[in-house]
Amino acid sequence: MSLRRQVINTLFAGTADPLRTVLKQTGSGTSPNGVVAAPRGTFLVIDYNGDVTDDDIYLCTVGSTTGASTTWVLVYNASSIGHI
């Protein structure tokens, strides 16, 4: 198995096109941890104007159908890197 395939399987639960599942969280400047339910490998973009979290991008590393145990990791901090 190639390294590329191993990364896809590990981070994106085997989804060949990881950008296929991108969510947008509007109206909340808080972390999606334990709040937003999504399968592992899902990206989430914060859309919250007037806050340092606007345009931050998270990657779901532990998926859940209820949201209670969902874990998101900040992979792009727009306030320090630049807004998308």
C-alpha positions, -999 to 999 in steps of 0.1 A, spaced: 0 0 0 13 34 -9 19 62 16 -7 82 -2 -33 55 3 -23 51 40 -28 88 47 -62 88 29 -73 57 49 -61 71 82 -72 108 80 -102 105 57 -116 71 65 -107 58 30 -126 86 12 -107 91 -21 -118 127 -24 -115 142 10 -130 176 -2 -162 158 -11 -175 164 25 -171 200 36 -194 215 62 -200 251 70 -207 262 106 -225 296 105 -235 317 134 -212 303 160 -176 312 168 -170 282 190 -151 249 184 -172 222 168 -158 196 193 -187 175 207 -212 198 189 -212 190 152 -217 154 142 -198 142 111 -179 112 99 -141 110 103 -123 129 76 -149 157 72 -137 193 69 -156 221 86 -152 258 78 -163 284 104 -184 312 89 -187 336 117 -180 373 109 -165 395 134 -146 369 153 -111 355 152 -125 320 144 -140 332 110 -126 311 82 -109 286 105 -109 251 91 -112 219 112 -107 183 104 -129 156 121 -105 130 135 -131 110 156 -165 107 139 -199 104 155 -235 103 144 -247 122 175 -219 147 179 -213 139 215 -179 122 209 -169 140 178 -134 154 179 -122 181 156 -87 194 151 -79 229 139 -59 226 107 -61 262 95 -61 292 118 -72 321 97 -64 348 122 -27 339 120 -23 325 85 -49 346 65 -85 345 56 -97 322 28 
